[in-house]
Amino acid sequence: MTTDSSQFGGKWTKEKLKILENYLDSYTTALKNQSFDLVYIDAFAGDGFINTVSDAESDTKEFLEGSVLRALKINDKPFDQLVLIEKNPHRIERLETLVEEYSNHRDVKIEQADANDYLSTCGKFLRGKRGVLFLDPFSTEVSWQTLEKIAGYESLDTWLLFPVSAISRMLPREKRPDEISENLVECLNKVYGDESWRELYTESPQQTLFGEPGYERNPGIDGLVRIYKEKLRSLLGRRFLEKHRDLKNSKNSTLFAFMFFVGNQKGISLAGKIANHILDEI
Ligand SMILES: C[S@@+](CC[C@H](N)C(=O)[O-])C[C@H]1O[C@@H](n2cnc3c(N)ncnc32)[C@H](O)[C@@H]1O
Protein backbone atom coordinates (compact mmCIF):
# COMPACT_ATOMS: atom_id res chain seq x y z
CA MET A 1 0.00 0.00 0.00
CA THR A 2 1.29 3.45 -0.89
CA THR A 3 0.61 6.63 1.00
CA ASP A 4 -0.74 8.38 -2.07
CA SER A 5 -3.59 5.94 -2.61
CA SER A 6 -6.78 7.50 -3.93
CA GLN A 7 -8.70 9.72 -1.52
CA PHE A 8 -12.48 9.38 -1.32
CA GLY A 9 -15.23 9.92 1.22
CA GLY A 10 -15.86 8.07 4.46
CA LYS A 11 -18.99 6.17 5.48
CA TRP A 12 -20.72 6.21 2.10
CA THR A 13 -17.62 4.78 0.44
CA LYS A 14 -17.66 1.85 2.87
CA GLU A 15 -21.38 1.32 2.22
CA LYS A 16 -20.89 1.28 -1.54
CA LEU A 17 -17.98 -1.15 -1.36
CA LYS A 18 -19.75 -3.46 1.07
CA ILE A 19 -22.77 -3.67 -1.27
CA LEU A 20 -20.50 -4.44 -4.23
CA GLU A 21 -18.43 -6.99 -2.34
CA ASN A 22 -21.49 -8.84 -1.05
CA TYR A 23 -22.92 -8.94 -4.54
CA LEU A 24 -19.68 -10.30 -6.06
CA ASP A 25 -19.48 -12.94 -3.38
CA SER A 26 -23.10 -14.10 -3.73
CA TYR A 27 -23.04 -13.91 -7.51
CA THR A 28 -19.93 -16.05 -7.98
CA THR A 29 -21.17 -18.57 -5.42
CA ALA A 30 -24.58 -18.83 -7.09
CA LEU A 31 -23.04 -19.39 -10.53
CA LYS A 32 -20.10 -21.56 -9.54
CA ASN A 33 -21.35 -24.70 -11.30
CA GLN A 34 -22.13 -22.96 -14.58
CA SER A 35 -19.94 -23.64 -17.60
CA PHE A 36 -19.65 -20.07 -18.92
CA ASP A 37 -16.72 -17.79 -18.02
CA LEU A 38 -17.42 -15.26 -15.28
CA VAL A 39 -15.87 -11.85 -15.84
CA TYR A 40 -15.57 -8.80 -13.58
CA ILE A 41 -15.07 -5.39 -15.19
CA ASP A 42 -14.05 -2.49 -13.00
CA ALA A 43 -14.44 0.47 -15.35
CA PHE A 44 -13.13 3.15 -12.95
CA ALA A 45 -10.70 0.90 -11.17
CA GLY A 46 -8.65 3.27 -9.00
CA ASP A 47 -5.51 1.66 -7.55
CA GLY A 48 -6.88 -0.97 -5.19
CA PHE A 49 -6.82 1.09 -2.00
CA ILE A 50 -8.74 4.08 -0.72
CA ASN A 51 -7.45 6.62 1.72
CA THR A 52 -10.74 7.93 3.13
CA VAL A 53 -10.86 11.65 3.81
CA SER A 54 -12.07 12.50 7.28
CA ASP A 55 -15.78 13.03 7.85
CA ALA A 56 -16.96 16.09 9.76
CA GLU A 57 -17.38 14.06 12.95
CA SER A 58 -13.92 12.56 12.94
CA ASP A 59 -10.41 13.63 12.02
CA THR A 60 -9.10 10.17 11.48
CA LYS A 61 -8.11 8.88 8.09
CA GLU A 62 -8.12 5.23 7.23
CA PHE A 63 -7.16 2.95 4.39
CA LEU A 64 -9.87 0.81 2.89
CA GLU A 65 -9.54 -1.98 0.39
CA GLY A 66 -10.93 -0.65 -2.89
CA SER A 67 -13.16 -2.43 -5.40
CA VAL A 68 -10.32 -4.12 -7.33
CA LEU A 69 -8.74 -5.70 -4.29
CA ARG A 70 -12.12 -6.90 -3.05
CA ALA A 71 -12.86 -8.48 -6.44
CA LEU A 72 -9.42 -10.14 -6.54
CA LYS A 73 -10.01 -11.62 -3.09
CA ILE A 74 -13.27 -13.36 -4.00
CA ASN A 75 -12.28 -16.98 -3.50
CA ASP A 76 -15.23 -19.34 -3.31
CA LYS A 77 -15.57 -19.31 -7.10
CA PRO A 78 -13.12 -16.64 -8.27
CA PHE A 79 -13.82 -14.72 -11.47
CA ASP A 80 -12.24 -16.36 -14.52
CA GLN A 81 -11.25 -12.98 -15.91
CA LEU A 82 -10.94 -9.50 -14.50
CA VAL A 83 -10.66 -6.34 -16.61
CA LEU A 84 -9.44 -3.23 -14.82
CA ILE A 85 -9.91 0.03 -16.69
CA GLU A 86 -8.17 3.15 -15.43
CA LYS A 87 -7.13 6.36 -17.11
CA ASN A 88 -4.56 7.65 -14.64
CA PRO A 89 -1.03 6.31 -15.35
CA HIS A 90 0.09 6.47 -11.68
CA ARG A 91 -2.89 4.39 -10.59
CA ILE A 92 -2.15 1.95 -13.43
CA GLU A 93 1.36 1.44 -12.04
CA ARG A 94 0.00 0.73 -8.58
CA LEU A 95 -2.62 -1.63 -10.03
CA GLU A 96 0.16 -3.57 -11.74
CA THR A 97 1.92 -4.12 -8.43
CA LEU A 98 -1.33 -5.13 -6.76
CA VAL A 99 -2.24 -7.59 -9.49
CA GLU A 100 1.22 -9.19 -9.28
CA GLU A 101 0.60 -9.84 -5.62
CA TYR A 102 -3.05 -10.96 -5.71
CA SER A 103 -3.87 -12.33 -9.18
CA ASN A 104 -3.09 -15.91 -8.17
CA HIS A 105 -2.46 -16.86 -11.83
CA ARG A 106 -5.86 -15.57 -12.87
CA ASP A 107 -6.41 -13.77 -16.15
CA VAL A 108 -6.30 -10.09 -15.15
CA LYS A 109 -6.17 -7.45 -17.87
CA ILE A 110 -5.24 -3.88 -16.98
CA GLU A 111 -6.38 -1.39 -19.61
CA GLN A 112 -5.17 2.19 -19.58
CA ALA A 113 -8.20 3.60 -21.36
CA ASP A 114 -11.22 5.81 -21.16
CA ALA A 115 -14.04 3.77 -19.62
CA ASN A 116 -16.67 4.94 -22.13
CA ASP A 117 -14.41 4.07 -25.07
CA TYR A 118 -13.56 0.63 -23.73
CA LEU A 119 -17.14 -0.26 -22.81
CA SER A 120 -18.49 0.88 -26.16
CA THR A 121 -16.27 -1.54 -28.03
CA CYS A 122 -16.02 -4.68 -25.87
CA GLY A 123 -19.02 -6.56 -27.30
CA LYS A 124 -16.87 -9.19 -29.03
CA PHE A 125 -14.86 -9.88 -25.87
CA LEU A 126 -18.09 -10.46 -23.93
CA ARG A 127 -19.62 -12.97 -26.30
CA GLY A 128 -20.54 -16.17 -24.41
CA LYS A 129 -19.56 -14.65 -21.04
CA ARG A 130 -21.51 -13.45 -18.05
CA GLY A 131 -20.24 -11.00 -15.50
CA VAL A 132 -20.45 -7.99 -13.26
CA LEU A 133 -19.60 -4.41 -14.18
CA PHE A 134 -18.86 -1.72 -11.60
CA LEU A 135 -19.29 1.89 -12.77
CA ASP A 136 -17.77 4.02 -10.02
CA PRO A 137 -16.88 7.41 -11.53
CA PHE A 138 -15.81 10.49 -9.60
CA SER A 139 -18.61 12.50 -11.17
CA THR A 140 -20.44 12.70 -14.53
CA GLU A 141 -18.07 10.53 -16.59
CA VAL A 142 -20.54 7.77 -17.56
CA SER A 143 -22.38 8.63 -20.76
CA TRP A 144 -25.87 7.47 -21.61
CA GLN A 145 -24.61 6.09 -24.93
CA THR A 146 -22.28 3.77 -23.02
CA LEU A 147 -25.19 2.49 -20.92
CA GLU A 148 -27.14 1.75 -24.10
CA LYS A 149 -24.21 -0.28 -25.38
CA ILE A 150 -23.87 -2.19 -22.11
CA ALA A 151 -27.60 -2.93 -22.04
CA GLY A 152 -27.31 -4.32 -25.59
CA TYR A 153 -24.52 -6.79 -24.70
CA GLU A 154 -26.94 -8.61 -22.37
CA SER A 155 -23.97 -9.98 -20.37
CA LEU A 156 -23.21 -7.66 -17.49
CA ASP A 157 -25.01 -7.21 -14.18
CA THR A 158 -24.20 -3.57 -13.56
CA TRP A 159 -23.78 -1.48 -10.42
CA LEU A 160 -23.86 2.19 -11.32
CA LEU A 161 -23.29 5.38 -9.35
CA PHE A 162 -25.48 8.21 -10.61
CA PRO A 163 -23.80 11.51 -9.61
CA VAL A 164 -26.73 13.26 -7.91
CA SER A 165 -24.79 16.03 -6.23
CA ALA A 166 -22.75 16.96 -9.33
CA ILE A 167 -25.88 17.04 -11.51
CA SER A 168 -27.77 19.09 -8.94
CA ARG A 169 -24.98 21.70 -8.92
CA MET A 170 -25.23 21.96 -12.70
CA LEU A 171 -28.93 22.81 -12.56
CA PRO A 172 -29.39 26.25 -10.99
CA ARG A 173 -32.69 26.70 -9.14
CA GLU A 174 -33.68 30.08 -10.52
CA LYS A 175 -32.66 30.33 -14.11
CA ARG A 176 -34.28 29.64 -17.41
CA PRO A 177 -32.98 26.30 -18.69
CA ASP A 178 -31.81 28.09 -21.84
CA GLU A 179 -29.51 30.28 -19.71
CA ILE A 180 -27.45 27.30 -18.59
CA SER A 181 -23.99 27.46 -20.13
CA GLU A 182 -23.23 25.44 -23.23
CA ASN A 183 -20.65 23.17 -21.64
CA LEU A 184 -23.03 22.26 -18.79
CA VAL A 185 -25.82 21.55 -21.27
CA GLU A 186 -23.42 19.30 -23.19
CA CYS A 187 -22.52 17.41 -20.03
CA LEU A 188 -26.17 17.02 -18.93
CA ASN A 189 -27.12 15.76 -22.40
CA LYS A 190 -24.24 13.29 -22.28
CA VAL A 191 -25.35 11.88 -18.92
CA TYR A 192 -29.11 11.78 -19.66
CA GLY A 193 -28.72 10.98 -23.35
CA ASP A 194 -31.14 13.76 -24.30
CA GLU A 195 -32.68 16.97 -22.96
CA SER A 196 -35.12 15.25 -20.58
CA TRP A 197 -33.53 17.12 -17.62
CA ARG A 198 -35.23 20.30 -18.92
CA GLU A 199 -38.54 18.91 -17.59
CA LEU A 200 -37.28 19.86 -14.15
CA TYR A 201 -37.95 23.52 -14.91
CA THR A 202 -41.40 25.04 -14.82
CA GLU A 203 -42.65 28.57 -15.23
CA SER A 204 -42.74 30.30 -11.88
CA PRO A 205 -45.48 32.70 -10.74
CA GLN A 206 -42.82 35.42 -10.39
CA GLN A 207 -41.87 37.40 -13.45
CA THR A 208 -38.35 38.56 -14.19
CA LEU A 209 -37.42 42.27 -13.88
CA PHE A 210 -38.19 42.59 -17.59
CA GLY A 211 -41.74 41.27 -17.24
CA GLU A 212 -40.88 37.89 -18.77
CA PRO A 213 -42.04 34.65 -17.18
CA GLY A 214 -39.56 33.37 -14.59
CA TYR A 215 -38.47 29.76 -14.42
CA GLU A 216 -37.59 27.62 -11.47
CA ARG A 217 -36.51 24.12 -10.69
CA ASN A 218 -38.13 22.19 -7.88
CA PRO A 219 -35.78 22.04 -4.93
CA GLY A 220 -34.33 18.71 -3.96
CA ILE A 221 -32.95 15.83 -5.93
CA ASP A 222 -36.03 13.66 -6.41
CA GLY A 223 -36.78 14.98 -9.91
CA LEU A 224 -33.33 14.49 -11.32
CA VAL A 225 -33.11 10.93 -10.01
CA ARG A 226 -36.68 10.18 -11.14
CA ILE A 227 -35.98 11.22 -14.75
CA TYR A 228 -32.81 9.11 -14.89
CA LYS A 229 -34.61 6.10 -13.44
CA GLU A 230 -37.44 6.49 -15.95
CA LYS A 231 -34.90 6.42 -18.74
CA LEU A 232 -33.22 3.29 -17.36
CA ARG A 233 -36.60 1.62 -16.95
CA SER A 234 -37.51 2.28 -20.55
CA LEU A 235 -34.09 1.04 -21.73
CA LEU A 236 -34.01 -2.08 -19.58
CA GLY A 237 -37.58 -2.98 -18.63
CA ARG A 238 -37.67 -5.48 -15.76
CA ARG A 239 -33.88 -5.80 -15.83
CA PHE A 240 -33.72 -2.49 -13.98
CA LEU A 241 -34.03 -2.82 -10.21
CA GLU A 242 -36.45 -0.23 -8.84
CA LYS A 243 -34.71 -0.13 -5.48
CA HIS A 244 -31.59 2.01 -5.23
CA ARG A 245 -29.43 3.32 -2.39
CA ASP A 246 -28.82 7.00 -1.74
CA LEU A 247 -25.18 7.40 -0.69
CA LYS A 248 -25.02 10.36 1.68
CA ASN A 249 -22.23 12.36 3.24
CA SER A 250 -21.98 13.20 6.94
CA LYS A 251 -24.22 16.26 6.40
CA ASN A 252 -26.96 13.95 5.09
CA SER A 253 -26.69 15.24 1.51
CA THR A 254 -26.97 12.67 -1.23
CA LEU A 255 -23.81 12.41 -3.29
CA PHE A 256 -24.71 9.48 -5.50
CA ALA A 257 -27.66 7.19 -6.17
CA PHE A 258 -26.36 3.63 -6.34
CA MET A 259 -28.38 1.66 -8.90
CA PHE A 260 -28.41 -1.83 -10.34
CA PHE A 261 -29.53 -3.61 -13.46
CA VAL A 262 -29.39 -7.24 -14.51
CA GLY A 263 -27.42 -8.36 -17.56
CA ASN A 264 -30.28 -10.18 -19.29
CA GLN A 265 -33.86 -11.37 -18.85
CA LYS A 266 -32.79 -14.84 -17.73
CA GLY A 267 -30.84 -13.39 -14.82
CA ILE A 268 -33.67 -11.33 -13.40
CA SER A 269 -34.93 -13.86 -10.89
CA LEU A 270 -31.51 -14.74 -9.45
CA ALA A 271 -29.40 -11.57 -9.83
CA GLY A 272 -32.31 -9.23 -9.14
CA LYS A 273 -33.17 -11.18 -6.01
CA ILE A 274 -29.57 -11.10 -4.72
CA ALA A 275 -29.21 -7.35 -5.33
CA ASN A 276 -32.58 -6.61 -3.75
CA HIS A 277 -31.70 -8.63 -0.68
CA ILE A 278 -28.28 -6.94 -0.30
CA LEU A 279 -29.82 -3.48 -0.56
CA ASP A 280 -32.25 -4.45 2.20
CA GLU A 281 -29.57 -5.85 4.46
CA ILE A 282 -26.71 -3.32 4.21
C1 LIG B 1 -14.07 6.91 -7.60
S1 LIG B 1 -12.57 6.39 -8.25
C2 LIG B 1 -12.74 4.64 -8.30
C3 LIG B 1 -12.50 3.95 -6.99
C4 LIG B 1 -12.46 2.45 -7.09
N1 LIG B 1 -13.68 1.91 -7.64
C5 LIG B 1 -12.19 1.84 -5.73
O1 LIG B 1 -13.12 1.35 -5.07
O2 LIG B 1 -11.02 1.84 -5.33
C6 LIG B 1 -12.64 6.82 -9.92
C7 LIG B 1 -11.44 6.37 -10.75
O3 LIG B 1 -11.75 6.52 -12.12
C8 LIG B 1 -10.62 7.04 -12.82
N2 LIG B 1 -11.18 7.70 -14.00
C9 LIG B 1 -11.73 8.93 -14.09
N3 LIG B 1 -12.22 9.15 -15.32
C10 LIG B 1 -12.02 8.00 -16.02
C11 LIG B 1 -12.35 7.57 -17.34
N4 LIG B 1 -13.00 8.39 -18.18
N5 LIG B 1 -12.00 6.34 -17.72
C12 LIG B 1 -11.33 5.50 -16.87
N6 LIG B 1 -10.99 5.84 -15.61
C13 LIG B 1 -11.34 7.07 -15.18
C14 LIG B 1 -9.94 7.94 -11.82
O4 LIG B 1 -8.56 8.08 -12.14
C15 LIG B 1 -10.19 7.19 -10.50
O5 LIG B 1 -9.12 6.32 -10.22
The ligand as an SDF file (V2000), in Angstrom:
LIG
                    3D

 27 29  0  0  0  0  0  0  0  0999 V2000
  -14.0690    6.9130   -7.5990 C   0  0  0  0  0  0  0  0  0  0  0  0
  -12.5670    6.3850   -8.2500 S   0  0  0  0  0  0  0  0  0  0  0  0
  -12.7390    4.6370   -8.2950 C   0  0  0  0  0  0  0  0  0  0  0  0
  -12.4990    3.9520   -6.9930 C   0  0  0  0  0  0  0  0  0  0  0  0
  -12.4590    2.4470   -7.0900 C   0  0  0  0  0  0  0  0  0  0  0  0
  -13.6790    1.9090   -7.6400 N   0  0  0  0  0  0  0  0  0  0  0  0
  -12.1900    1.8430   -5.7290 C   0  0  0  0  0  0  0  0  0  0  0  0
  -13.1210    1.3530   -5.0740 O   0  0  0  0  0  0  0  0  0  0  0  0
  -11.0200    1.8370   -5.3310 O   0  0  0  0  0  0  0  0  0  0  0  0
  -12.6450    6.8150   -9.9210 C   0  0  0  0  0  0  0  0  0  0  0  0
  -11.4390    6.3690  -10.7460 C   0  0  0  0  0  0  0  0  0  0  0  0
  -11.7500    6.5200  -12.1210 O   0  0  0  0  0  0  0  0  0  0  0  0
  -10.6220    7.0440  -12.8170 C   0  0  0  0  0  0  0  0  0  0  0  0
  -11.1780    7.7020  -14.0000 N   0  0  0  0  0  0  0  0  0  0  0  0
  -11.7270    8.9330  -14.0910 C   0  0  0  0  0  0  0  0  0  0  0  0
  -12.2220    9.1470  -15.3230 N   0  0  0  0  0  0  0  0  0  0  0  0
  -12.0170    7.9980  -16.0200 C   0  0  0  0  0  0  0  0  0  0  0  0
  -12.3460    7.5680  -17.3390 C   0  0  0  0  0  0  0  0  0  0  0  0
  -12.9970    8.3890  -18.1810 N   0  0  0  0  0  0  0  0  0  0  0  0
  -11.9950    6.3360  -17.7240 N   0  0  0  0  0  0  0  0  0  0  0  0
  -11.3300    5.5010  -16.8730 C   0  0  0  0  0  0  0  0  0  0  0  0
  -10.9910    5.8440  -15.6150 N   0  0  0  0  0  0  0  0  0  0  0  0
  -11.3360    7.0750  -15.1840 C   0  0  0  0  0  0  0  0  0  0  0  0
   -9.9430    7.9430  -11.8230 C   0  0  0  0  0  0  0  0  0  0  0  0
   -8.5620    8.0820  -12.1380 O   0  0  0  0  0  0  0  0  0  0  0  0
  -10.1860    7.1920  -10.5020 C   0  0  0  0  0  0  0  0  0  0  0  0
   -9.1170    6.3220  -10.2230 O   0  0  0  0  0  0  0  0  0  0  0  0
  1  2  1  0
  2  3  1  0
  2 10  1  0
  3  4  1  0
  4  5  1  0
  5  6  1  0
  5  7  1  0
  7  8  2  0
  7  9  1  0
 10 11  1  0
 11 12  1  0
 11 26  1  0
 12 13  1  0
 13 14  1  0
 13 24  1  0
 14 15  1  0
 14 23  1  0
 15 16  2  0
 16 17  1  0
 17 18  1  0
 17 23  2  0
 18 19  1  0
 18 20  2  0
 20 21  1  0
 21 22  2  0
 22 23  1  0
 24 25  1  0
 24 26  1  0
 26 27  1  0
M  CHG  2   2   1   9  -1
M  END
$$$$
